Amino acid sequence: MTQRLRTSSILALLLFLLIFVSLNAGCPTFSYRFTVMVDPGHGGKDPGAIGIDGVYEKKINLAIAQMVYLKSLDHPELRVILARRGDEYIYPTDRVLEANRIGADLYVSVHANAYRSASVSGVETLVHETQGRGSQSYRLAEILQQHLIAYTGAKDRGIKWAPLFIRRAKMPAALVEVGFITHRLEARLLQSLSYQSKIADAILDAILEFLYKPLV
């Protein structure tokens, strides 16, 4: 009887340890130093702009943001959180409020551009109209724009101000327009994995430069 109890206890302990290890498999044993929210613009019922051959902006935004997330996994001190993970609609202000709630260090919103003239092309980065040249949001926009142009070779449309939903952000925030889906060449590029990867590299490296350069 005693032997049976001992055996049962050992089996119960082994089962507990197995469940514990399974539940904790892959969990980091460190604390993240930085948290960044990357927001794939639009989604769900909101397709965003519709470009050449009916391409939806929301799909391009999500593909690029997912690449930023995957590439960020090589940087253990950095946690990238996506404002949306699939084709769902989340009110823009709610995305920013969630970033505030989790105490994100940066907010980067990813968009593709559109215009009535098919000849317009290039990359631009936006900040809320209240953010001056000396603000941290403007500095973030500068670094994002520099990297995007350097990595893609796209036309540099500069940094612009607009009344944006990111005004509610309690951290530096910027919105990138990675190209025009109404421009035939850029629309084709923006749908290619290799070009999306270049954009993701540019965004991630800009984030890292912003976060780490002041610490050097």
C-alpha positions in Angstrom: 0.0 0.0 0.0 2.8 2.4 1.0 4.7 1.5 -2.2 1.5 2.2 -4.3 1.1 5.6 -2.6 4.7 6.4 -3.2 4.5 5.5 -6.8 1.3 7.5 -7.2 2.9 10.5 -5.6 5.9 10.3 -7.9 3.6 10.0 -11.0 1.6 13.0 -9.8 4.7 15.0 -9.3 6.0 14.1 -12.8 2.7 15.0 -14.3 2.7 18.3 -12.6 6.2 19.1 -13.8 5.3 18.1 -17.3 2.3 20.4 -17.4 4.4 23.2 -15.8 7.1 22.9 -18.4 4.6 22.7 -21.2 2.8 25.9 -20.1 6.0 27.8 -19.7 7.7 26.5 -22.8 9.0 29.4 -24.9 8.3 32.0 -22.2 11.2 34.5 -21.9 13.1 34.6 -18.7 14.0 38.3 -19.1 12.1 41.6 -19.0 11.8 43.6 -22.2 13.6 46.9 -22.2 11.4 48.5 -24.8 7.8 48.0 -26.1 6.7 49.3 -29.5 3.3 49.2 -31.0 3.2 48.8 -34.7 -0.2 49.6 -36.2 -1.2 48.1 -39.6 -3.6 50.8 -40.7 -7.2 50.0 -41.5 -8.5 46.4 -41.6 -11.8 44.5 -41.6 -14.6 46.6 -42.9 -12.2 49.4 -43.7 -10.0 48.5 -46.7 -8.2 51.8 -46.7 -7.2 53.0 -50.2 -7.9 50.7 -53.2 -5.2 50.8 -55.7 -4.4 49.5 -59.2 -5.9 46.1 -60.0 -8.0 46.4 -56.9 -5.3 45.9 -54.4 -6.4 46.8 -50.8 -4.2 49.0 -48.7 -5.1 47.1 -45.5 -3.4 43.9 -46.9 -0.2 45.6 -47.6 -0.1 47.3 -44.2 -0.7 44.1 -42.4 2.0 42.2 -44.4 4.6 44.8 -43.6 3.7 45.0 -39.9 3.9 41.3 -39.6 7.3 41.3 -41.1 8.4 44.0 -38.6 7.2 41.8 -35.8 8.9 38.6 -37.1 12.2 40.5 -37.6 12.0 42.0 -34.1 12.2 38.5 -32.6 16.0 38.7 -33.2 16.2 41.5 -30.6 15.4 40.1 -27.2 15.2 43.4 -25.5 12.5 44.6 -27.9 8.8 43.7 -27.7 6.8 44.6 -30.8 3.0 44.4 -30.4 0.7 44.6 -33.4 -2.4 46.8 -33.1 -4.2 44.2 -35.2 -3.0 40.7 -36.0 -5.5 39.8 -38.8 -8.1 41.3 -41.0 -10.1 43.0 -38.3 -11.3 46.5 -37.7 -10.2 48.3 -34.6 -11.1 52.0 -34.2 -7.9 54.0 -34.7 -8.1 55.9 -31.4 -8.6 52.6 -29.5 -5.3 51.4 -30.9 -3.5 54.4 -29.5 -5.3 54.1 -26.2 -4.2 50.5 -25.9 -0.6 51.6 -26.6 -1.0 54.1 -23.8 -2.4 51.4 -21.5 0.5 49.0 -22.0 3.0 51.8 -21.6 4.5 51.5 -25.1 7.7 53.4 -25.8 6.9 54.1 -29.4 3.9 54.0 -31.8 4.4 53.5 -35.5 1.4 53.3 -37.8 2.0 51.7 -41.2 0.0 52.9 -44.3 0.1 52.9 -48.1 -0.8 56.0 -50.0 -3.1 56.8 -52.9 -3.8 59.8 -55.2 -6.1 60.6 -58.1 -3.1 61.0 -60.4 -1.3 57.8 -61.2 2.0 59.6 -61.7 2.4 60.4 -58.0 4.8 58.2 -56.1 7.2 58.1 -53.1 7.4 57.8 -49.3 6.4 60.2 -46.7 6.1 60.2 -42.9 3.5 62.1 -40.9 3.3 63.5 -37.4 0.4 65.1 -35.7 0.1 68.8 -36.5 1.0 69.8 -32.9 4.4 68.1 -33.0 7.1 70.6 -33.7 10.5 70.0 -35.2 12.1 69.6 -31.8 9.6 67.0 -30.6 10.4 63.3 -30.1 7.7 62.4 -32.6 9.3 64.5 -35.2 12.7 63.0 -34.5 11.1 59.5 -34.9 9.5 60.6 -38.2 12.9 61.9 -39.4 14.7 58.6 -38.7 11.8 56.5 -40.2 11.9 58.6 -43.4 15.6 58.5 -43.7 15.7 54.7 -43.4 12.7 54.1 -45.7 14.3 56.2 -48.5 17.7 54.6 -48.0 16.4 51.0 -48.0 13.9 51.4 -50.9 15.3 54.1 -53.1 11.8 55.6 -53.4 11.1 59.3 -54.0 11.5 61.3 -50.8 8.3 63.2 -50.1 9.6 64.3 -46.7 7.9 64.7 -43.4 4.4 66.3 -43.1 2.0 67.5 -40.5 -1.6 66.5 -40.4 -4.5 66.2 -37.8 -4.0 62.5 -37.0 -5.5 60.1 -34.6 -2.1 59.6 -33.1 -2.5 62.9 -31.2 -3.7 60.8 -28.3 -0.4 58.9 -28.0 1.5 59.5 -24.8 4.7 58.3 -26.5 6.5 59.4 -29.6 4.3 58.5 -32.6 4.5 58.7 -36.3 2.7 57.4 -39.4 4.5 56.1 -42.4 3.1 56.1 -45.9 5.3 53.5 -47.6 4.3 54.2 -51.2 1.4 54.8 -53.6 -0.8 51.9 -54.6 -2.2 54.1 -57.3 1.2 54.3 -59.0 1.7 51.2 -61.2 5.3 50.5 -60.3 4.9 51.2 -56.6 1.7 49.1 -56.4 3.6 46.2 -57.9 6.6 46.6 -55.6 4.4 47.0 -52.5 2.8 43.6 -53.2 6.2 41.8 -53.5 7.7 40.1 -50.5 11.2 41.3 -51.2 10.1 45.0 -51.2 7.9 44.5 -48.2 10.9 43.0 -46.4 13.0 46.1 -47.3 10.3 48.3 -45.8 10.1 46.2 -42.7 13.9 46.3 -42.2 13.8 50.1 -42.6 11.1 50.5 -40.0 12.7 48.1 -37.5 16.1 49.6 -37.9 14.7 53.1 -37.5 12.9 52.0 -34.3 16.2 50.5 -32.9 18.1 53.7 -33.8 15.6 55.9 -32.1 15.6 53.7 -28.9 19.3 53.0 -28.7 21.1 56.0 -30.2 20.5 58.3 -27.2 22.0 55.6 -25.0 25.2 55.3 -26.8 
